[in-house]
Amino acid sequence: MRVFVRPWVHLSLFVTLASIVPASCGGDGGGDHSSDLHWFFTCGDPVCMGHQDHGVEPCTNERAGEPCSPEGARCDPGNSCDQDLLCATTDPTTGPGGCPI
């Protein structure tokens, strides 16, 4: 017998496991975590309606997923959904509240 599991169930299991299982082994648990900083997209507009100037400096060569510094830095990649790139240790769109649906 085959059981169908909805995709969101898989995602919720992954998120739950990711929050209780360490991402890596070893390390001293402290110190400089600047290597953990990467560019992440923010939520942007609930409905993509074209790029609008929203007071954030334009990006130059920053790309989502690449290392960055300092934490909290932000730039505007100029996309049609007005997402910004944010320098952070975790994806801001997956935390509590996430992005509006």
GROMACS elastic network, one bead per residue, 0.5 to 0.9 nm:
[ bonds ]
;  ai    aj funct       b0    kb
    5     8     6  0.83936   500
    5     9     6  0.66244   500
    5    10     6  0.75198   500
    6     9     6  0.54774   500
    6    10     6  0.70883   500
    7    10     6  0.52562   500
    7    11     6  0.64751   500
    7    12     6  0.87967   500
    8    12     6  0.60372   500
    8    13     6  0.85060   500
    9    12     6  0.51067   500
    9    13     6  0.61608   500
    9    14     6  0.85818   500
   10    13     6  0.51743   500
   10    14     6  0.62108   500
   10    15     6  0.86836   500
   11    14     6  0.50422   500
   11    15     6  0.61120   500
   11    16     6  0.84907   500
   12    15     6  0.50677   500
   12    16     6  0.59985   500
   12    17     6  0.84909   500
   13    16     6  0.50780   500
   13    17     6  0.60587   500
   13    18     6  0.83883   500
   14    17     6  0.51461   500
   14    18     6  0.58637   500
   14    19     6  0.85136   500
   15    18     6  0.50197   500
   15    19     6  0.61948   500
   15    20     6  0.89149   500
   15    94     6  0.88940   500
   16    19     6  0.53200   500
   16    20     6  0.67312   500
   16    21     6  0.87815   500
   17    20     6  0.53273   500
   17    21     6  0.58441   500
   18    21     6  0.53451   500
   18    22     6  0.72207   500
   18    23     6  0.72931   500
   19    22     6  0.76080   500
   19    23     6  0.88527   500
   21    24     6  0.86735   500
   22    25     6  0.70907   500
   24    27     6  0.84170   500
   26    29     6  0.81858   500
   27    30     6  0.78937   500
   28    31     6  0.74920   500
   30    33     6  0.77071   500
   32    35     6  0.77331   500
   32    36     6  0.89337   500
   33    36     6  0.53204   500
   33    37     6  0.72767   500
   33    89     6  0.84404   500
   34    37     6  0.53862   500
   34    38     6  0.88661   500
   34    67     6  0.85666   500
   34    68     6  0.79020   500
   34    69     6  0.68714   500
   34    70     6  0.76780   500
   34    71     6  0.78172   500
   34    89     6  0.84533   500
   35    38     6  0.79908   500
   35    67     6  0.69334   500
   35    68     6  0.80636   500
   35    69     6  0.87224   500
   35    89     6  0.88537   500
   36    67     6  0.76153   500
   36    68     6  0.87348   500
   36    88     6  0.78968   500
   36    89     6  0.54293   500
   36    90     6  0.85240   500
   37    66     6  0.84551   500
   37    67     6  0.57178   500
   37    68     6  0.55829   500
   37    69     6  0.66513   500
   37    70     6  0.79454   500
   37    71     6  0.66648   500
   37    87     6  0.60954   500
   37    88     6  0.50544   500
   37    90     6  0.78863   500
   38    64     6  0.73399   500
   38    65     6  0.55474   500
   38    66     6  0.53362   500
   38    68     6  0.51144   500
   38    69     6  0.78991   500
   38    71     6  0.86672   500
   38    86     6  0.79802   500
   38    87     6  0.54468   500
   38    88     6  0.56847   500
   38    89     6  0.62735   500
   38    90     6  0.79366   500
   38    91     6  0.88090   500
   39    62     6  0.74365   500
   39    63     6  0.65175   500
   39    65     6  0.52044   500
   39    66     6  0.57120   500
   39    67     6  0.64042   500
   39    68     6  0.61369   500
   39    69     6  0.89224   500
   39    73     6  0.89190   500
   39    74     6  0.86307   500
   39    85     6  0.57850   500
   39    86     6  0.53834   500
   39    88     6  0.64832   500
   39    89     6  0.85837   500
   39    91     6  0.85597   500
   40    63     6  0.83388   500
   40    64     6  0.51891   500
   40    65     6  0.62620   500
   40    66     6  0.85599   500
   40    84     6  0.81352   500
   40    85     6  0.53380   500
   40    86     6  0.52325   500
   40    87     6  0.64133   500
   40    88     6  0.69858   500
   40    89     6  0.88886   500
   40    90     6  0.78487   500
   40    91     6  0.57933   500
   40    92     6  0.73041   500
   40    93     6  0.85559   500
   41    44     6  0.81532   500
   41    64     6  0.64965   500
   41    65     6  0.89427   500
   41    83     6  0.60996   500
   41    84     6  0.56679   500
   41    86     6  0.62384   500
   41    91     6  0.76093   500
   41    92     6  0.77590   500
   41    93     6  0.76858   500
   42    82     6  0.88225   500
   42    83     6  0.53167   500
   42    84     6  0.53465   500
   42    85     6  0.61648   500
   42    86     6  0.66167   500
   42    91     6  0.80682   500
   42    92     6  0.63327   500
   42    93     6  0.61515   500
   42    99     6  0.83449   500
   43    46     6  0.77377   500
   43    81     6  0.84885   500
   43    82     6  0.83403   500
   43    83     6  0.58241   500
   43    84     6  0.78282   500
   43    92     6  0.79872   500
   43    93     6  0.60201   500
   43    98     6  0.77529   500
   43    99     6  0.53943   500
   43   100     6  0.79102   500
   44    47     6  0.84837   500
   44    48     6  0.81458   500
   44    81     6  0.55487   500
   44    84     6  0.68487   500
   44    99     6  0.83142   500
   45    48     6  0.59007   500
   45    49     6  0.79974   500
   45    80     6  0.88849   500
   45    81     6  0.53866   500
   45    82     6  0.59073   500
   45    83     6  0.70248   500
   46    81     6  0.78659   500
   46    99     6  0.80896   500
   46   100     6  0.64859   500
   46   101     6  0.73208   500
   47    81     6  0.70030   500
   48    51     6  0.82360   500
   48    80     6  0.58138   500
   48    82     6  0.74946   500
   49    52     6  0.85975   500
   49    80     6  0.62337   500
   49    81     6  0.64147   500
   49    82     6  0.85574   500
   50    79     6  0.72952   500
   50    81     6  0.61039   500
   50    82     6  0.73791   500
   51    54     6  0.89537   500
   51    78     6  0.60013   500
   51    79     6  0.57514   500
   51    81     6  0.63386   500
   51    82     6  0.55278   500
   51    83     6  0.89733   500
   52    78     6  0.80216   500
   52    79     6  0.89010   500
   52    80     6  0.79569   500
   52    81     6  0.86265   500
   52    82     6  0.65348   500
   53    56     6  0.74891   500
   53    76     6  0.87337   500
   53    78     6  0.84320   500
   53    82     6  0.82600   500
   54    57     6  0.89133   500
   54    76     6  0.85933   500
   54    82     6  0.79772   500
   55    76     6  0.87560   500
   56    59     6  0.89450   500
   56    74     6  0.72086   500
   56    75     6  0.58105   500
   56    76     6  0.57330   500
   56    84     6  0.79453   500
   57    74     6  0.76524   500
   57    75     6  0.52399   500
   57    76     6  0.58556   500
   57    77     6  0.89111   500
   58    74     6  0.89661   500
   58    75     6  0.53575   500
   58    77     6  0.60070   500
   58    78     6  0.70267   500
   59    62     6  0.59338   500
   59    63     6  0.85643   500
   59    74     6  0.83353   500
   59    76     6  0.52154   500
   59    77     6  0.50647   500
   59    78     6  0.78552   500
   59    84     6  0.87873   500
   59    85     6  0.80446   500
   60    75     6  0.83807   500
   60    76     6  0.89434   500
   60    77     6  0.79566   500
   62    66     6  0.73751   500
   62    67     6  0.89162   500
   62    68     6  0.81165   500
   62    75     6  0.81265   500
   62    77     6  0.80655   500
   62    85     6  0.79198   500
   63    66     6  0.57712   500
   63    67     6  0.87320   500
   63    77     6  0.84549   500
   63    85     6  0.78170   500
   64    67     6  0.86574   500
   64    85     6  0.68416   500
   64    86     6  0.86729   500
   65    68     6  0.89618   500
   67    87     6  0.81683   500
   68    71     6  0.76209   500
   68    73     6  0.83104   500
   68    87     6  0.58962   500
   68    88     6  0.80934   500
   69    72     6  0.81014   500
   69    73     6  0.69507   500
   69    87     6  0.65292   500
   69    88     6  0.85121   500
   70    73     6  0.57703   500
   70    87     6  0.68390   500
   70    88     6  0.84444   500
   71    74     6  0.88864   500
   71    86     6  0.81078   500
   71    87     6  0.51474   500
   71    88     6  0.53789   500
   71    89     6  0.77496   500
   72    86     6  0.62490   500
   72    87     6  0.52055   500
   72    88     6  0.61361   500
   73    85     6  0.82146   500
   73    86     6  0.58631   500
   73    87     6  0.51741   500
   73    88     6  0.80706   500
   74    84     6  0.65909   500
   74    85     6  0.55069   500
   74    87     6  0.63473   500
   75    84     6  0.56706   500
   75    85     6  0.53392   500
   75    86     6  0.68810   500
   75    87     6  0.89865   500
   76    79     6  0.79152   500
   76    82     6  0.75475   500
   76    83     6  0.70028   500
   76    85     6  0.62771   500
   77    82     6  0.81335   500
   77    83     6  0.73973   500
   77    84     6  0.62546   500
   77    85     6  0.68791   500
   78    81     6  0.83842   500
   78    82     6  0.66175   500
   78    83     6  0.77546   500
   78    84     6  0.80217   500
   79    82     6  0.56374   500
   79    83     6  0.66159   500
   79    84     6  0.84653   500
   80    83     6  0.79173   500
   86    91     6  0.87487   500
   86    92     6  0.82396   500
   87    90     6  0.88348   500
   88    91     6  0.70840   500
   88    92     6  0.78429   500
   89    92     6  0.89118   500
   90    93     6  0.87880   500
   90    94     6  0.82566   500
   90    95     6  0.83616   500
   91    94     6  0.58107   500
   91    95     6  0.72529   500
   92    95     6  0.57244   500
   92    96     6  0.87649   500
   92    98     6  0.68508   500
   92    99     6  0.86573   500
   93    96     6  0.83769   500
   93    97     6  0.79725   500
   93    99     6  0.55615   500
   94    97     6  0.78374   500
   94    99     6  0.75910   500
   95    98     6  0.51309   500
   95    99     6  0.87658   500
   97   100     6  0.77220   500
